[in-house]
Amino acid sequence: MTIIFSTAYFAPVSYYACLLSCDSALMGKFRSTPNTACIEQFEHYHKQTYRNRCTISAANGPLSLSVPVILKNDQPIRDVRIDYRTSWQHQHWNSIESAYSTTPFFEYYQDDLLPVFNQRHEFLFDKDEALRETICSLLGIHPTLTFSDDYLSETAAATADGIIDLRNTIHPKKTVSISNYTSLPYPQVFDDRFGFQPELSILDLLFNKGPEALLILKDSIPS
């Protein structure tokens, strides 16, 4: 199967669980060969999605962090530029540090994340991909991955053999509905106030569970 993903900014846990299903080292977990991940780069930009935002657990509840972008009509996601007229990187990292500085693995991972996070990528797609590559490396995920050559509509993807389209399935305004995927609970920094919050950014799982994050993803992975 080929799984089509949107690009995403510090994507949620389900996104990385599905990427894990494209890791060739996990062939024994499947009846046949692993899936292949395909990152969409020619769709038009979608507002209010994980393409430029993530959700973290803050002291007052879930907090959405959005990367400001400069939009033009009919512009493919690959060409959307980041707007640096505000100090959004400083604001985002302050929020992340405030939320997770007391977690067991924040200090362990921040030195790997900060240099990539602080780079002034011109394009949103490049920023997202640089962060995804870093997160995959920290998790130990090595998916078989390609990038789209042209745009495949949702209608065409729905009727094509061997295609799983997650571009708008993993969405901040939708309940995750992926066959056989389970959002497994794990300790979170504010779970005494809010209980377990599913579908937070992968940062939440990484900072709270460290190397064991991969075990959580494996146990929640779609077959």
MIDOSE-1310 file (N, C-alpha, C; in nm, 2 decimals, decimal comma, always signed):
residues 223
mtii	+0,08/-0,12/+0,00/+0,00/+0,00/+0,00/+0,09/+0,12/+0,00; +0,04/+0,23/-0,07/+0,10/+0,36/-0,06/+0,01/+0,45/+0,03; +0,07/+0,51/+0,13/-0,01/+0,60/+0,22/+0,03/+0,74/+0,18; -0,06/+0,82/+0,15/-0,04/+0,96/+0,11/-0,06/+1,05/+0,24
fsta	+0,05/+1,12/+0,27/+0,04/+1,21/+0,39/+0,05/+1,35/+0,34; -0,01/+1,44/+0,41/+0,02/+1,58/+0,39/+0,15/+1,61/+0,46; +0,21/+1,72/+0,43/+0,32/+1,77/+0,51/+0,26/+1,82/+0,64; +0,34/+1,82/+0,75/+0,29/+1,86/+0,88/+0,39/+1,91/+0,97
yfap	+0,35/+2,01/+1,06/+0,44/+2,08/+1,15/+0,43/+2,01/+1,29; +0,53/+1,94/+1,33/+0,53/+1,86/+1,46/+0,40/+1,78/+1,46; +0,38/+1,70/+1,37/+0,26/+1,62/+1,35/+0,21/+1,54/+1,47; +0,09/+1,50/+1,48/+0,04/+1,43/+1,59/+0,08/+1,29/+1,59
vsyy	+0,06/+1,22/+1,70/+0,10/+1,08/+1,72/+0,06/+0,99/+1,61; -0,07/+1,00/+1,57/-0,12/+0,91/+1,47/-0,04/+0,91/+1,34; +0,01/+1,03/+1,30/+0,09/+1,06/+1,18/+0,21/+0,97/+1,19; +0,28/+0,97/+1,30/+0,40/+0,90/+1,31/+0,38/+0,75/+1,33
acll	+0,27/+0,71/+1,39/+0,23/+0,57/+1,39/+0,21/+0,51/+1,25; +0,15/+0,59/+1,16/+0,13/+0,55/+1,02/+0,26/+0,55/+0,95; +0,35/+0,65/+0,97/+0,48/+0,65/+0,91/+0,56/+0,52/+0,96; +0,54/+0,48/+1,08/+0,61/+0,36/+1,13/+0,57/+0,24/+1,05
scds	+0,45/+0,23/+1,00/+0,40/+0,12/+0,92/+0,48/+0,12/+0,78; +0,55/+0,22/+0,75/+0,63/+0,23/+0,62/+0,78/+0,20/+0,65; +0,81/+0,15/+0,76/+0,95/+0,12/+0,80/+0,98/-0,02/+0,76; +1,08/-0,04/+0,67/+1,11/-0,17/+0,62/+1,16/-0,26/+0,73
almg	+1,21/-0,21/+0,84/+1,26/-0,30/+0,95/+1,15/-0,37/+1,02; +1,02/-0,32/+0,99/+0,90/-0,38/+1,06/+0,83/-0,48/+0,97; +0,90/-0,53/+0,86/+0,84/-0,62/+0,77/+0,77/-0,74/+0,84; +0,83/-0,79/+0,94/+0,78/-0,91/+1,01/+0,64/-0,88/+1,08
kfrs	+0,61/-0,75/+1,10/+0,48/-0,72/+1,16/+0,36/-0,72/+1,06; +0,39/-0,74/+0,93/+0,29/-0,73/+0,83/+0,29/-0,86/+0,75; +0,17/-0,89/+0,69/+0,16/-1,01/+0,61/+0,24/-1,00/+0,48; +0,26/-0,88/+0,43/+0,34/-0,87/+0,31/+0,44/-0,76/+0,33
tpnt	+0,49/-0,69/+0,23/+0,59/-0,59/+0,24/+0,53/-0,47/+0,31; +0,62/-0,38/+0,36/+0,57/-0,26/+0,43/+0,50/-0,17/+0,34; +0,43/-0,07/+0,39/+0,37/+0,03/+0,31/+0,48/+0,13/+0,27; +0,45/+0,21/+0,17/+0,53/+0,32/+0,13/+0,46/+0,45/+0,16
acie	+0,54/+0,55/+0,22/+0,48/+0,68/+0,25/+0,51/+0,77/+0,13; +0,41/+0,85/+0,10/+0,42/+0,95/-0,01/+0,38/+1,09/+0,05; +0,47/+1,18/+0,06/+0,44/+1,31/+0,11/+0,39/+1,40/-0,01; +0,27/+1,45/+0,01/+0,20/+1,54/-0,09/+0,27/+1,68/-0,10
qfeh	+0,31/+1,72/-0,22/+0,37/+1,85/-0,23/+0,31/+1,94/-0,33; +0,20/+1,89/-0,40/+0,14/+1,97/-0,50/+0,00/+2,01/-0,48; -0,06/+1,97/-0,37/-0,19/+2,01/-0,33/-0,19/+2,16/-0,30; -0,31/+2,23/-0,31/-0,32/+2,36/-0,26/-0,32/+2,37/-0,11
yhkq	-0,27/+2,48/-0,06/-0,26/+2,49/+0,09/-0,40/+2,48/+0,15; -0,41/+2,41/+0,27/-0,53/+2,40/+0,34/-0,51/+2,48/+0,48; -0,60/+2,57/+0,51/-0,59/+2,64/+0,63/-0,64/+2,56/+0,75; -0,60/+2,59/+0,87/-0,64/+2,53/+0,99/-0,62/+2,38/+0,99
tyrn	-0,50/+2,34/+0,95/-0,47/+2,19/+0,95/-0,33/+2,18/+1,01; -0,29/+2,05/+1,02/-0,16/+2,02/+1,07/-0,04/+2,06/+0,98; -0,08/+2,11/+0,86/+0,03/+2,15/+0,77/+0,11/+2,26/+0,82; +0,05/+2,35/+0,90/+0,13/+2,46/+0,96/+0,10/+2,48/+1,11
rcti	+0,04/+2,37/+1,18/+0,01/+2,39/+1,32/+0,03/+2,26/+1,39; +0,05/+2,27/+1,52/+0,05/+2,15/+1,61/-0,02/+2,18/+1,73; -0,05/+2,08/+1,81/-0,12/+2,10/+1,94/-0,04/+2,04/+2,05; -0,01/+2,12/+2,15/+0,07/+2,07/+2,27/-0,02/+2,08/+2,39
saan	+0,03/+2,02/+2,50/-0,04/+2,02/+2,63/+0,02/+2,13/+2,71; -0,06/+2,23/+2,74/-0,02/+2,35/+2,82/-0,09/+2,35/+2,95; -0,05/+2,44/+3,04/-0,10/+2,44/+3,18/-0,25/+2,47/+3,18; -0,30/+2,54/+3,08/-0,44/+2,57/+3,07/-0,52/+2,48/+2,98
gpls	-0,46/+2,37/+2,93/-0,53/+2,28/+2,84/-0,45/+2,28/+2,70; -0,51/+2,21/+2,60/-0,45/+2,20/+2,47/-0,42/+2,34/+2,41; -0,30/+2,36/+2,35/-0,26/+2,48/+2,30/-0,22/+2,46/+2,15; -0,28/+2,54/+2,06/-0,24/+2,53/+1,92/-0,13/+2,63/+1,88
lsvp	-0,03/+2,58/+1,82/+0,08/+2,67/+1,77/+0,08/+2,67/+1,62; +0,07/+2,79/+1,56/+0,05/+2,80/+1,41/+0,17/+2,87/+1,35; +0,23/+2,82/+1,25/+0,33/+2,89/+1,17/+0,27/+2,99/+1,08; +0,30/+3,12/+1,09/+0,24/+3,21/+0,99/+0,30/+3,20/+0,85
vilk	+0,21/+3,21/+0,75/+0,25/+3,19/+0,62/+0,20/+3,30/+0,53; +0,27/+3,31/+0,41/+0,23/+3,41/+0,31/+0,17/+3,34/+0,20; +0,04/+3,37/+0,17/-0,04/+3,29/+0,07/-0,06/+3,37/-0,05; -0,06/+3,29/-0,16/-0,10/+3,34/-0,29/-0,21/+3,25/-0,35
ndqp	-0,29/+3,30/-0,44/-0,40/+3,22/-0,50/-0,34/+3,10/-0,57; -0,41/+2,98/-0,56/-0,38/+2,86/-0,63/-0,23/+2,82/-0,62; -0,18/+2,83/-0,50/-0,04/+2,80/-0,47/-0,02/+2,66/-0,42; +0,06/+2,58/-0,48/+0,08/+2,45/-0,42/+0,16/+2,46/-0,29
irdv	+0,13/+2,36/-0,20/+0,19/+2,36/-0,07/+0,34/+2,37/-0,07; +0,40/+2,32/-0,18/+0,55/+2,32/-0,19/+0,60/+2,47/-0,20; +0,52/+2,56/-0,24/+0,57/+2,70/-0,27/+0,52/+2,80/-0,16; +0,45/+2,75/-0,06/+0,41/+2,84/+0,05/+0,52/+2,89/+0,13
ridy	+0,54/+3,02/+0,15/+0,65/+3,08/+0,22/+0,61/+3,10/+0,37; +0,71/+3,09/+0,45/+0,68/+3,13/+0,60/+0,70/+3,28/+0,61; +0,61/+3,33/+0,70/+0,61/+3,48/+0,73/+0,69/+3,50/+0,86; +0,81/+3,57/+0,84/+0,89/+3,59/+0,96/+0,88/+3,73/+1,01
rtsw	+0,77/+3,80/+0,98/+0,75/+3,94/+1,03/+0,72/+3,94/+1,18; +0,68/+3,82/+1,24/+0,67/+3,81/+1,38/+0,77/+3,71/+1,43; +0,80/+3,72/+1,56/+0,89/+3,63/+1,62/+0,83/+3,50/+1,66; +0,76/+3,43/+1,57/+0,69/+3,31/+1,60/+0,77/+3,20/+1,65
qhqh	+0,90/+3,18/+1,60/+0,98/+3,08/+1,65/+1,01/+3,09/+1,80; +1,04/+3,22/+1,84/+1,07/+3,24/+1,98/+0,94/+3,21/+2,06; +0,83/+3,26/+2,02/+0,70/+3,23/+2,09/+0,67/+3,08/+2,10; +0,69/+3,01/+1,99/+0,66/+2,87/+1,99/+0,75/+2,79/+2,08
wnsi	+0,88/+2,82/+2,08/+0,97/+2,74/+2,16/+0,95/+2,78/+2,31; +0,91/+2,91/+2,34/+0,88/+2,94/+2,48/+0,76/+2,86/+2,53; +0,66/+2,85/+2,44/+0,54/+2,77/+2,48/+0,58/+2,62/+2,50; +0,66/+2,57/+2,41/+0,70/+2,43/+2,42/+0,78/+2,40/+2,55
esay	+0,88/+2,49/+2,57/+0,96/+2,48/+2,69/+0,88/+2,50/+2,82; +0,78/+2,59/+2,82/+0,70/+2,61/+2,94/+0,61/+2,49/+2,97; +0,57/+2,42/+2,86/+0,48/+2,30/+2,87/+0,56/+2,18/+2,92; +0,68/+2,16/+2,86/+0,75/+2,03/+2,88/+0,88/+2,04/+2,95
sttp	+0,92/+2,15/+3,00/+1,06/+2,16/+3,07/+1,07/+2,06/+3,19; +0,96/+2,02/+3,25/+0,96/+1,93/+3,36/+0,95/+1,78/+3,32; +0,93/+1,76/+3,19/+0,91/+1,62/+3,15/+1,05/+1,54/+3,16; +1,04/+1,41/+3,16/+1,17/+1,34/+3,18/+1,27/+1,35/+3,07
ffey	+1,22/+1,38/+2,95/+1,32/+1,38/+2,83/+1,33/+1,51/+2,76; +1,28/+1,62/+2,81/+1,29/+1,75/+2,74/+1,43/+1,79/+2,72; +1,51/+1,79/+2,82/+1,65/+1,83/+2,81/+1,73/+1,73/+2,73; +1,69/+1,61/+2,72/+1,76/+1,51/+2,64/+1,75/+1,53/+2,49
yqdd	+1,63/+1,58/+2,45/+1,60/+1,60/+2,31/+1,62/+1,74/+2,26; +1,61/+1,84/+2,34/+1,60/+1,98/+2,30/+1,72/+2,02/+2,21; +1,84/+1,97/+2,25/+1,96/+2,01/+2,17/+1,96/+1,96/+2,03; +1,89/+1,85/+2,01/+1,88/+1,80/+1,87/+1,77/+1,87/+1,79
llpv	+1,67/+1,92/+1,86/+1,55/+1,98/+1,80/+1,58/+2,13/+1,77; +1,64/+2,20/+1,86/+1,65/+2,34/+1,85/+1,72/+2,39/+1,73; +1,84/+2,34/+1,69/+1,91/+2,39/+1,57/+1,82/+2,38/+1,44; +1,74/+2,27/+1,43/+1,66/+2,26/+1,31/+1,54/+2,35/+1,32
fnqr	+1,48/+2,36/+1,44/+1,37/+2,45/+1,46/+1,40/+2,59/+1,44; +1,52/+2,63/+1,47/+1,56/+2,77/+1,46/+1,61/+2,81/+1,32; +1,63/+2,72/+1,24/+1,67/+2,75/+1,10/+1,56/+2,84/+1,03; +1,59/+2,94/+0,96/+1,50/+3,02/+0,89/+1,47/+2,96/+0,75
hefl	+1,40/+2,85/+0,74/+1,36/+2,79/+0,62/+1,27/+2,89/+0,54; +1,29/+2,91/+0,42/+1,20/+3,00/+0,34/+1,06/+2,94/+0,32; +1,06/+2,81/+0,30/+0,93/+2,75/+0,26/+0,88/+2,66/+0,38; +0,75/+2,66/+0,40/+0,68/+2,58/+0,50/+0,71/+2,43/+0,48
fdkd	+0,71/+2,39/+0,35/+0,73/+2,25/+0,32/+0,87/+2,21/+0,37; +0,97/+2,29/+0,35/+1,10/+2,25/+0,39/+1,12/+2,25/+0,54; +1,05/+2,34/+0,61/+1,06/+2,34/+0,75/+0,99/+2,22/+0,81; +0,87/+2,18/+0,76/+0,80/+2,06/+0,80/+0,89/+1,94/+0,78
ealr	+0,95/+1,93/+0,66/+1,03/+1,81/+0,63/+1,15/+1,80/+0,71; +1,22/+1,91/+0,74/+1,34/+1,91/+0,82/+1,30/+1,86/+0,96; +1,19/+1,91/+1,02/+1,15/+1,87/+1,15/+1,10/+1,72/+1,15; +1,03/+1,68/+1,04/+0,99/+1,54/+1,03/+1,11/+1,44/+1,03
etic	+1,21/+1,48/+0,95/+1,33/+1,40/+0,94/+1,40/+1,39/+1,08; +1,41/+1,50/+1,15/+1,47/+1,50/+1,28/+1,39/+1,41/+1,38; +1,26/+1,43/+1,38/+1,18/+1,35/+1,47/+1,19/+1,20/+1,44; +1,19/+1,16/+1,31/+1,20/+1,02/+1,28/+1,33/+0,97/+1,32
sllg	+1,44/+1,05/+1,31/+1,57/+1,00/+1,35/+1,57/+0,98/+1,51; +1,51/+1,07/+1,58/+1,51/+1,06/+1,73/+1,43/+0,94/+1,77; +1,32/+0,91/+1,70/+1,23/+0,80/+1,73/+1,29/+0,66/+1,68; +1,38/+0,67/+1,58/+1,44/+0,55/+1,53/+1,35/+0,49/+1,42
ihpt	+1,27/+0,58/+1,35/+1,18/+0,54/+1,24/+1,25/+0,57/+1,11; +1,26/+0,47/+1,02/+1,32/+0,49/+0,89/+1,22/+0,45/+0,78; +1,12/+0,53/+0,75/+1,02/+0,49/+0,65/+1,07/+0,49/+0,51; +1,01/+0,40/+0,43/+1,03/+0,41/+0,29/+0,94/+0,52/+0,24
ltfs	+1,00/+0,62/+0,18/+0,93/+0,75/+0,16/+0,96/+0,81/+0,02; +0,86/+0,86/-0,04/+0,87/+0,94/-0,17/+0,80/+1,07/-0,15; +0,81/+1,15/-0,26/+0,73/+1,27/-0,27/+0,65/+1,27/-0,39; +0,53/+1,33/-0,39/+0,44/+1,32/-0,50/+0,50/+1,39/-0,62
ddyl	+0,47/+1,34/-0,74/+0,51/+1,40/-0,87/+0,41/+1,49/-0,92; +0,29/+1,47/-0,89/+0,18/+1,56/-0,93/+0,06/+1,54/-0,83; -0,04/+1,62/-0,85/-0,16/+1,61/-0,75/-0,25/+1,50/-0,79; -0,29/+1,42/-0,69/-0,39/+1,32/-0,71/-0,51/+1,36/-0,62
seta	-0,62/+1,38/-0,68/-0,74/+1,43/-0,61/-0,79/+1,33/-0,51; -0,86/+1,38/-0,41/-0,92/+1,29/-0,31/-1,01/+1,18/-0,37; -1,09/+1,23/-0,47/-1,18/+1,14/-0,54/-1,11/+1,03/-0,61; -1,00/+1,06/-0,68/-0,92/+0,96/-0,75/-0,85/+0,87/-0,66
aata	-0,80/+0,93/-0,55/-0,73/+0,84/-0,45/-0,82/+0,74/-0,38; -0,95/+0,78/-0,36/-1,05/+0,70/-0,30/-1,08/+0,58/-0,38; -1,07/+0,59/-0,51/-1,11/+0,48/-0,60/-0,98/+0,40/-0,66; -0,86/+0,45/-0,62/-0,74/+0,38/-0,67/-0,70/+0,26/-0,59
dgii	-0,66/+0,16/-0,65/-0,61/+0,04/-0,58/-0,48/+0,07/-0,51; -0,46/+0,02/-0,39/-0,33/+0,03/-0,32/-0,30/+0,17/-0,27; -0,40/+0,25/-0,25/-0,38/+0,39/-0,20/-0,46/+0,41/-0,07; -0,39/+0,46/+0,03/-0,46/+0,50/+0,16/-0,43/+0,65/+0,17
dlrn	-0,53/+0,73/+0,16/-0,52/+0,88/+0,16/-0,54/+0,94/+0,30; -0,44/+0,98/+0,37/-0,45/+1,04/+0,50/-0,43/+1,19/+0,50; -0,43/+1,25/+0,38/-0,40/+1,40/+0,38/-0,50/+1,48/+0,46; -0,63/+1,44/+0,46/-0,73/+1,52/+0,53/-0,80/+1,43/+0,63
tihp	-0,74/+1,31/+0,66/-0,80/+1,22/+0,76/-0,74/+1,26/+0,90; -0,61/+1,28/+0,90/-0,54/+1,33/+1,02/-0,55/+1,48/+1,03; -0,65/+1,53/+1,11/-0,69/+1,67/+1,10/-0,73/+1,72/+1,24; -0,69/+1,84/+1,27/-0,72/+1,89/+1,41/-0,86/+1,90/+1,44
kktv	-0,95/+1,91/+1,34/-1,09/+1,93/+1,37/-1,17/+1,80/+1,35; -1,10/+1,69/+1,33/-1,17/+1,56/+1,31/-1,12/+1,46/+1,41; -1,21/+1,37/+1,45/-1,17/+1,25/+1,53/-1,09/+1,15/+1,44; -0,98/+1,11/+1,48/-0,90/+1,02/+1,40/-0,98/+0,89/+1,37
sisn	-0,99/+0,86/+1,24/-1,06/+0,74/+1,20/-0,97/+0,67/+1,09; -0,88/+0,59/+1,15/-0,79/+0,51/+1,07/-0,80/+0,36/+1,11; -0,83/+0,28/+1,01/-0,85/+0,14/+1,04/-0,75/+0,07/+1,13; -0,79/+0,02/+1,24/-0,71/-0,06/+1,33/-0,61/+0,03/+1,41
ytsl	-0,62/+0,16/+1,40/-0,54/+0,25/+1,48/-0,60/+0,27/+1,62; -0,52/+0,26/+1,72/-0,56/+0,29/+1,86/-0,48/+0,39/+1,92; -0,54/+0,50/+1,98/-0,46/+0,60/+2,05/-0,44/+0,55/+2,19; -0,32/+0,50/+2,21/-0,29/+0,44/+2,34/-0,25/+0,55/+2,44
pypq	-0,31/+0,54/+2,56/-0,27/+0,64/+2,67/-0,13/+0,62/+2,72; -0,07/+0,73/+2,76/+0,07/+0,73/+2,82/+0,07/+0,84/+2,92; +0,16/+0,84/+3,01/+0,17/+0,95/+3,11/+0,20/+1,09/+3,04; +0,12/+1,19/+3,08/+0,14/+1,32/+3,03/+0,16/+1,42/+3,14
vfdd	+0,22/+1,53/+3,11/+0,26/+1,62/+3,22/+0,14/+1,69/+3,29; +0,03/+1,71/+3,23/-0,09/+1,76/+3,30/-0,20/+1,67/+3,30; -0,18/+1,54/+3,31/-0,29/+1,44/+3,31/-0,36/+1,44/+3,44; -0,30/+1,50/+3,55/-0,38/+1,51/+3,67/-0,49/+1,61/+3,66
rfgf	-0,47/+1,71/+3,57/-0,57/+1,81/+3,55/-0,68/+1,78/+3,44; -0,63/+1,72/+3,33/-0,71/+1,71/+3,21/-0,73/+1,56/+3,17; -0,67/+1,47/+3,24/-0,68/+1,33/+3,19/-0,59/+1,31/+3,07; -0,60/+1,20/+3,01/-0,52/+1,17/+2,89/-0,58/+1,25/+2,77
qpel	-0,49/+1,32/+2,70/-0,53/+1,40/+2,58/-0,47/+1,33/+2,46; -0,55/+1,27/+2,37/-0,50/+1,20/+2,26/-0,47/+1,30/+2,15; -0,39/+1,25/+2,05/-0,36/+1,33/+1,93/-0,29/+1,46/+1,95; -0,21/+1,47/+2,05/-0,12/+1,58/+2,07/+0,00/+1,57/+1,97
sild	+0,08/+1,67/+1,96/+0,20/+1,66/+1,88/+0,29/+1,55/+1,93; +0,36/+1,50/+1,83/+0,46/+1,39/+1,86/+0,56/+1,44/+1,97; +0,58/+1,57/+1,99/+0,66/+1,62/+2,09/+0,62/+1,58/+2,23; +0,49/+1,57/+2,25/+0,43/+1,53/+2,38/+0,47/+1,39/+2,41
llfn	+0,46/+1,30/+2,32/+0,50/+1,16/+2,34/+0,65/+1,15/+2,36; +0,73/+1,22/+2,28/+0,87/+1,21/+2,28/+0,93/+1,26/+2,41; +0,88/+1,38/+2,46/+0,93/+1,44/+2,58/+0,89/+1,36/+2,71; +0,77/+1,30/+2,70/+0,72/+1,22/+2,82/+0,77/+1,08/+2,82
kgpe	+0,80/+1,02/+2,71/+0,83/+0,87/+2,71/+0,97/+0,85/+2,66; +1,04/+0,94/+2,59/+1,17/+0,92/+2,54/+1,18/+0,80/+2,45; +1,28/+0,71/+2,47/+1,30/+0,60/+2,38/+1,18/+0,50/+2,38; +1,10/+0,50/+2,48/+0,98/+0,42/+2,49/+0,87/+0,47/+2,40
alli	+0,88/+0,59/+2,34/+0,78/+0,64/+2,25/+0,76/+0,55/+2,13; +0,87/+0,49/+2,09/+0,86/+0,39/+1,97/+0,77/+0,27/+2,01; +0,78/+0,23/+2,13/+0,70/+0,11/+2,17/+0,55/+0,15/+2,17; +0,52/+0,28/+2,21/+0,38/+0,32/+2,21/+0,33/+0,33/+2,06
lkds	+0,41/+0,38/+1,97/+0,38/+0,38/+1,83/+0,36/+0,24/+1,77; +0,44/+0,15/+1,81/+0,43/+0,01/+1,76/+0,30/-0,05/+1,80; +0,27/-0,03/+1,93/+0,14/-0,09/+1,98/+0,02/-0,03/+1,93; +0,03/+0,10/+1,88/-0,09/+0,16/+1,83/-0,10/+0,16/+1,67
ips	+0,00/+0,10/+1,61/+0,01/+0,11/+1,47/-0,10/+0,04/+1,39; -0,15/+0,10/+1,28/-0,24/+0,04/+1,20/-0,18/-0,08/+1,13; -0,25/-0,19/+1,12/-0,20/-0,31/+1,05/-0,21/-0,30/+0,90
